[in-house]
């Protein structure tokens, strides 16, 4: 799927993104306004596409002052198709939320980032997904020692101890991630790239404001966990 223009999965013509723009706008628009929101195509091409769609009846054209404006005809039997085209990217995120929400163990936090989140990738782009899991007993927390790492003990990192993964849960987590690598390409045609880390590691990225944290803080589309895990320094209380 073209992550900049998902309608290419259905049609290579401009009719797809034109319908998606009109469905998403929900109001009458001039040719120029439609063209300004298009991921591809010239204003001339948009004008020709609108003329075709008006002829088919799925778009209504009316005069508003000195301007000719266009809007989706929601009474048309094909109007739900336009809505579906407008929501293709959102459908992917909703499927991720539904799938990750059914996991056991669940992610502490999960988000799409990179070109998929920004909407500037192409048909060959990976879908980048950050998955933050609870730590496994014995895992290290880079925040606990100035020198780097300290083993997690019963008296350490109390905010995570109740949610630590057993070895059996860790194995199940790995199987769930593996299954997701099959699901996402089936949904989109794009390979899935998972960046997996423990809650300790992610908290350290936030504390140090790493380039990864900065990118995710700017672009992330959350698909799992608590919102506070995205941008707080210490995570939920």
N, C-alpha and C positions, 0 to 999 in steps of 0.2 A: 504494500500500500504506500502510495506517495504521501509522506507525512505532512507535506506542505499543502497538497490538494488531494485529500482522500477520495474525492469524486471520480478521480481517474480510474479507480478500481471498477467503476461502472461504465463510464463513458469518457472518451478522449476529447469530445467536443466541449465548447464553452457552456453548453446548456446546463451541464451538471453544476459547475460552480455558480452560475447565474442563479439557478433555482435555490442553491444552498444559501446564497447571500440574501435573496428575497425572503426565504423562509426564516432565516435568523433575524432579519431586520424587523419584520412584523409591521412595516409601515410603507407607504408609497415612496419610491425613490426615483430620482432622475437617472439617466444613462450614466452621467458622470459620477454620481454617488455609488452606483453599482460597480462601475469600473474601478473606483478607488478602493473597494474592499475585495477585489478579485485577486486570487493568488497567481493568475496568469491571464494573458489575453489583452488585446488593445481595446480602446474605447470603441473603435469601429467594429471590432469583432463582437463586443458586448451588445452594441446596437443591433447587429444582424441577428444575434441569438435571441434577444428580446422580441424582435419582430417575429421570429419563428414560433416562439412560445406564446405570444399573443394570438397568432393564427391558430394554434392548437387549443387555445382557451384556458390554459393553465396559468397564464399571466394576464392581468387586466391592465389596460393602458387608459389613462384619463388625462384630461387637460386641467392643470391647476395653475391658474393665472397664465403666465406666458410659457410655462414649462409643461412638458409631457412627462407624467410620472407613471411608474409601473409598480404593481404589487402582486403577490401570489394570490391566486384565486382559490381560497380555501374550500370552496364548494366543489371544486373539481375532484373527480375520483382519483386523480394522480397526485393530489396535494400531499397525502401522507408520504409519498416517495420523496418529495422535496424536503419534507421534515427529516426523513431518514438520512438524506444526503447531507443536510446541515449538521446532523448529530453523529456522524460516523466516528470522529475522534472521541467524543464523549462516551459513545457506546463501548469503546475499548477500555476507557478508564472505569466505567461502571462494571464491566466484566471483571476487571482486575480487583475492584473493591469487593465484589461478590465472592470471587474465588478466594482471596486472601482472608476475607471475613469468616470463611468456613474452615480455615486451617486450624489445626490443633497439633502443636502450639502455634499461636498467632504471632505475626510480627509485632514488635514493639512500635515500629514506625516503618512506613513504606511510601515511596514516592517515585514517580516518573520524572526524569530530568534529562538534560541534554537536548538534542534536536527534536525529539518526540514531544517534549514538554513545550519547547519554543514554537513548534510548528514550522520549522525551517529545514526539515530533513527531506530526503527523497525516497524513492522506492527501494533503494539499496541500504538505507539507514537502519542501524540497530535501534531497538527500543530499549533505552537504558533505564534500569530499575534498581533503586536502592532499597535493600531489605535489611532492617535492623532487628536482630533477634535478642532475646534474653541471653545473658552469659551462661556458659556451662561451668559447673563446679570445678574449681581449680584454674579457671581462666584468669588471665592477668588484666589489670586495670592500669593503663599508662598514666592516669592522673594521680596515682597514689604515691609515686616516688619521683623526686626531682631527677634521679638518674634514669628513669624510664619505667621499668616494670616491677610490680610487686604481686605476689600470688594472692588471689582472693581467699580470705579466711572467713570464719564465721563472724568475726568482729569487724569485718571490713565491708564497705559498700552496702550498708544495710538497706539502701533504697532499692537494690536489685535482688537481695538474697531470697526473698519470698518467691521470686519468679525464675530462679535459676533452672536451667534445663538439665534433666537427667541424661545419661548417655543414650537411653532408649528414645527420649524425646528429641535429642540431637540427631539421631539417625532418621527419625520420622520427618524432622525439619528438612534434612537433606533430600529425602524422597519427594517431599512437596515441591522443593525448588526444582528438582529434576522434571517433575510433571509440568511445572509452569513453563519450562523451556520447550515443551511440546505444544502446550495450549496456545501461547501467544503467536507463534508463527502460523498456526492453523487459523487464528482469528484474523490475522493481518497480512500474512506473507512476509513479514519482517522478522529477522532473528532477534531473540531476546538476549540482552546482555545484563546479567545480574551482578551488582556490586553488593556483596553480603558482608556484614560486620556485626560484632556484638554491640550491645548498648554501651559498654565501656568505651569501645573504639569510637563510636559515633559521638559520645559525650566529649571525648578528647578532641575530635574534629571541631566541635562547636566551641570548646574552650579556647582552642588555638586559632579559631577563625581561618581555617585552611582554605585554599582555593576551591576544594570540593564543597566545603560548607557554604562558601560565598555563592557558588553557582547554584546550589540547591536552594539556598535562602532566596535567591532571586527568581528562579524559574520553576521550582518544583510544583508538580501536581500530586497532591497527597492521595494515596489509595489505601492506606492502612494506618492504624494506630491513632495516637493522640496528637492533636495539632501542636501542643506545647513541645513535643519532641523535635519539631522542625527547627525552632529558633531559640529555645531557652538554653541557658548555660548549664543547668543542672538537671533538666528533665522534670517530669511531674513529681510533685511531693508524695 
